[in-house]
């Protein structure tokens, strides 16, 4: 049995149960919004954002079940369901499996792992299965309801990041709403039973907590706890996200701390110390994460990228998915990768081009790419050098662009087919669009 092809048993009861969950979620959400909106008008779009996520998750489910007929989502759900059933047979004895790592597991002695040894041999897969099984516990093992709960998890993470940005830029509620919630690829790949949903939600919580600590100085203990949980979650599923996100966050923190210090002399004296602390912290963080990152270990990254290219190229050729190249002279050395940076940025944010469209998913990506390249070129041509001055002066724009470009380069170089890229790039895509919105706002203010 291939867990990625075995379709979960979906009945009328599942759809009825899903409808009941949606009704209950909306009743609670409406009551919560009504209460919060009395003192905070940032909740005006709360129900709209929730709807986008829930129906995005259901849309992904329908495509998976009735169009694609398989995918990673089945692997996570089916294995999580069977893993939970195994735990529930003897909870006191088997609950410790939730705290086990793949290195300590002998999968051949577990019935739920039958024919899944290779799949569960990945720490990222096992971590996703654990999270899926916990969600399944509250969903009566229903694929429909689990999808709804995954979309709800994504909503909370993305909403809280959107909320703190609205507090910083209260006049941009609607434009930011479109950037956070209306990018089609992010809706599709960031709302279903996937690793991407979990990591996107965790990133939202992480940025939300950093802004609470540094800008608003509120909920300090809770923010530290959220940062810890979100970091562990991302590190267990996609640690390479943290390689990019944490250094960018540290640079953003350093910039904001300097702005908060009123004395010019004290700022100048403190800046080298802050920079040293951030560099040392980033180094040790990267080392610590890298040691447990398996194939993402920094010492193995060249081989990992070559493996990704080979695998995704094979998939595109054998399964009729849309592959791409960055040129025939691709060399996975430091110099070779640096030469391909412009091509990697282009493929992540602006491709596939219209003439590269072969199916519905690449058509969606092409439409997004055309809109992004048009908006980006318009900003560059209209404001020229002033645009780059604005970017470097605004810490939020710098942070968003720094992360999106570095992460975009990473996934653009490693994916090699548009299907995989459309999933991997969603954090970079969301951050990039938000940065463009802030740039547009700042440039308009400058010319008024």
N, C-alpha and C positions, 0 to 999 in steps of 0.2 A: 504493500500500500504506500503510495506517494502522498504524504500529508499535504502537499501543496495542490494536489488535484482532487482530493477527496472532498466532495461538496457536503457541507454540514446539512443536517436534516432540518429543513425549514418548512414549517406547517402553518396552517391558518392560525393556530394557537400562538405561534411566535409573532405573527403580525398583530394579532389582537393584544398580546402582552406588550409589544412595542408601542402600540397606540396608547395603551394605558400609562406606560412610563412617560411618554411624551406629554400627555395631558397633565400628569402629576408634576413633571419638570416645569411646564409652563405656569401652572398655578403657583408653585413656589417662587419661580422667577418673577412673575407679575407682582406678587406680594412684596418681594425683596426690592424690586425696582421702585414700586410705589413709595416704600418707606425711605429708601436712599435718596430718591429724587426730590424729596421735600427740602433737603439741605444741600444737595449736590446735583447740579444740572448735567454733569458728565455722564449720568446714567440714562440720558434721553434715548440712546440707541441700543440699550442693553438687550432688549428682546429681539431687535433686528439682527444683532450680532449672534445671539444664541440660535436664531433660526437659520442663519447662513451655515453655521457649524453643524447643526443637527441634520439639516437636509443635504448638506455636503457629504456627511458621513453616510447617509442613506443612499445618496446618489452613487457613491463609491461602491457600496454594498451591491446595489442593483447591477452596476456594470460588471463587478466581479462575478456575480452569480449567473447573470443572464446573458452577458456578452463575452467576457474573457473566459469564463468557465474555470478559473483557477488563479493561483497566485500565492504570494507569501502570507497573505492574510489568513488563508485556510490553514497553513502550517501553524501559525501562532494560536489560532482559535482551537483547532483540533487537538493539538498537543497540550494546550492549556486546560482544555476540558478534561482530557484523560489524566493529566497530572493532578488536577483538583480531585477527581474521583479516587485516585490512588491515595491522596492525603486524607480524604474523608473516611476511608475504610479504617484508619487507625490514627486519628489526629494527634494524639499525645506523643506517639512514637515517630510519626512521619513528618510532623510540622518542621522538624529541623532541616528538612530538605530545602526549605526556603532560604536557609542561611548557608547552603552549600555552594561551592563553586564547581565548575566543570572539571577542574583538575582532580577533584576528589571523588568523582563519580565513576562507577562501573555500570554503564547503562544496560549492559546485557542481563543484569539481574532484575530489572524493572519491566513489568509487563507493559506499562504505558509507553515505554521507550521502544517498543518493538518496531523495527524497520525505520527508526528515527535516530539511530546512533550518530550518524554523521551530522544531521541537523542539530541535535542537542550537544554536539561536541563544541559548538560555538558558544562562547560565554555571552555574547550579545543576544543570540537566539534564546538561550536559557533564561536570561534576565527578562526578555520580552514575554516568554512563556509564563514566568512567575507572575508578572504584572497582569497578564491576560487571565490567568487562573483566579487571581484575587477579584478581578472585575466580574468574572463569570460566577463567582460565589453569590454575588448580589443580583445576578441576572438570570437565575434558574437555568444556566448553561445554554441560553438562547443566543444564537448568532446575531439575530436582529437587535436584541436588547443590548448585547455587548458592544455592537457597533455604535448604538446611540450613546452609551456610556463613554466610549472612547472619544466620540465627538464632543461630549460634554467636558471631558478632561482637557481636550485641546482648547475648547472655548475659554475655560477658566484661566489657563496660562496666557493665551493671547490677549484676552480681555484685560487682564491686570496690567500687562505691558502697555496696551492701548490707553488704559485709564491714567497711568502716571504721565504718559506723553501728553494727554489732554490737559492735565494739570499744569504742565510746563508751557503748552501752547494751546490755551483755551479757545482761541479763535479758529483753530484748525480741526475742530471735532469731526466734521463731515469728511474733509479730505483725508485725514488720518484713518477714519473709519474705512474708507475705500482701500487704503494701503494695507491695513491690517486684515481686513475681512473679505475683500472682493477681488483678490488675485485668483483666477480660476485654478491654476496648478496647485496653489496653496490650499484652496478649498478641497480639491480632489484628493491630494496625497497627504494632507495634514489633518484629516478628520476620520479616517477609517482605522481598522485594527492593523496597525503598522508601527514599526519602530519610529518612523518619521513623525507620527502623531505624538508619541511620548516625548521625543526629544524636542519637538517644536514647543510643546506645552512647558517643558522644563526650562527651555531658554526664555520663554516669556516670564516665568516666575523668577528666574535668575536676574534678568534685567530690572524687573519690577522691584525686587528687593534691594539691588544696588542703588537704584534711584531713591528709594525710601531712605536708605542709610545716608547717602551722600548729599542729596539735594534737599529732601524734606525733613530729614532727621526724625523720623517717626517709626513706630513699630520696630524698634531696633532688635530686640530679642527674637521676635517672630521672623524678622528678615534674615537674621543669622541662621536660624533653623531652616528656613526655606532655601537659602543658599547652599547649605550643607546637603540637604536632601536632593535638590536639583542637580548639584554637582555629582553626587554619587550616582544618580539615575543616568545622567548623560555619559558619565565615565564607564558605566557598565554596559551601555548599548552602542554609543558612537563617540568614543573618547577623542577622536580627531577634531570634533567640534570644539572641545575645550582648548585644544592647542591653539586655536585661532581666537576663540571668544574671550578667554581670560586675559591674554596679553592686551587685547583691544580694550577690555574693560579697565585694566590697570592704567593704561594710557589715559582713558577717559577720566578715571578717578583722579589721577595726578593733575590733569588740566583743571578739573573742577575745584580741587583743593587749593590750587594756586589762585583761582578766581575768588574764593571765599576769604582769603587772607587779605586784609586791607592794606597792611604796611608793605610798601614796595621793597624796602630793605629786607624785611623778614622773608618775603617771597623769594628774593634772590638768594638769601642764605639757605632757605629750606629746599629750594628746587633741586640742587644736586643730591641732597640726602634722600628726598622722595624718589628721585630717578634711580638711585642706587638700590633702594629697598625694593622698588618695583621690578628692576632687572633681575635681582637675586631671587625674588619671590617667583617670578615667571620661570626662571631657569629650574628651580627646584620643583615647581609645580609640573613643568613639562617632563622632567626626569621621573618624577613619581608616577605620573599618569602613563608615561611611555613604558615603564617597567611592567605594568600590568595590561598593556594594550595589545599584546599578541602581535597580530600582523600589522598593527599600526605603530609598532615600536619605531622610534626615530632611526635606529640603526638599520632597520629592514625596509625603510620606506621605498627605496628604489625598486626592490624586488616586488613589493606590494603593488606599486603602480604598474609595473610590467604585467603582473598577474591580472589586475583589473582590466587592463587593455586587452589582453588575450581572451579573458572570459567573456567580456561584453562584446568583443568583436565576433567571437564564436556564436554567442546568443543571437546577435543581429543577423548572422549568416544562416543559422540553422532554424531559427524560429521566425524569420521574416520580420524582425524588428528593424528599426531605422538606425543604422550605424553611421558614424561620422569619423573623420580623421582630422588631425591638426597638421597634416603634411606627411609625406613619406619619409622624411628625415628625422622622425621623432627619436630623441635620445634621452633616456631617463637619468641623466646625470644632472648635477646642479646647473651647469652651463646650458645643457640641452633644454632643461625645464624653463630656465629664464628666457630663452629665445622664443618659447612658445606662449609666454604670458599674454601678449595681445590676442592671439588666436583663442586662448582659453577663456579670456574675458568675453570675447565675441560669442563663443559658442554657448556660454552659460547664460548670458543675458539677452542675446539678440538672435540666436539661431534656435530652431531650424528656419532657414529662409524659405519663402514661398515655394521655390522650385525643389526644395528638399522634403516636401510633404508627401508622405506615402500612406498615412492612415489618419484616423480621427484624433488620436492623441498628439501626433506631430502637427496637425492643423491647429489645435489649440495652442501649442507652443509657438507656432509661427505667428499667430495673431498677437499673442503677448509680446513676442520679440519685435514685431513691427511697431507696436505702440511704444515700447520702451526705447527703441532706437530713434523713433521720431521725436519723442519728448526729450531724450538726452541730447540729441543733435541740436534741437531748438534752443535749449539752455546754453549749450556751448557756443553756438554761433551768435546768439543774441547778447551774451554778456562777456564772452571771451575771457581775458585775464582776470577781470573782476570776479568771475565765477570761482576761480581757484583761490583768490584771496578770501572770499566769503567762506569757502569750505574749511580753510585752515583756521579761520577765526572762530568758527562755531564748533564747540566741543562735541555737541550731539551729532552734527552732520559728519564730522571727522570720524567719530566712533562708528557710525552706521556704515559709512562708505569704506572705512578700513576693513571692517569685518566682512562686508559683502564682497569686496574685491578679492581679498586674500582667500576667503572660503570659495568664492566663485572660481578662482584660478585652480584651486585644489580639485574641486569636483569636475571642472571642465577638462583637466588633464587626465583624470582617472576613470571617467565613465565610458566614453567611446561608443555609447549608443543613446539616442535621444530618450528612449523609454526610461533607462536608469537615471539619466541626467535630470529628467523632469521631477523625479522624486528627491534626488540628493540635493538639488539646488534650492529647494523652497526656503530655507532660512536666509540664504544670500539674496534671493529674489525679493522676499518681504522687506529685508533691511534696506535693499537698494531702492525700492519704490518709496519707502518712508523717507529716505534721504533726499530723493528727488522732490518730494512734496515740501520738505523743509527748505530746500534750496529755492524752489519756486516762490515760496512765501518770503524768504529773505531778499531775494532779488527784487520782488515787487515793492518791498518796503524801501529798498535803496533808491528806486527810481521815482518814488512818490515824494 
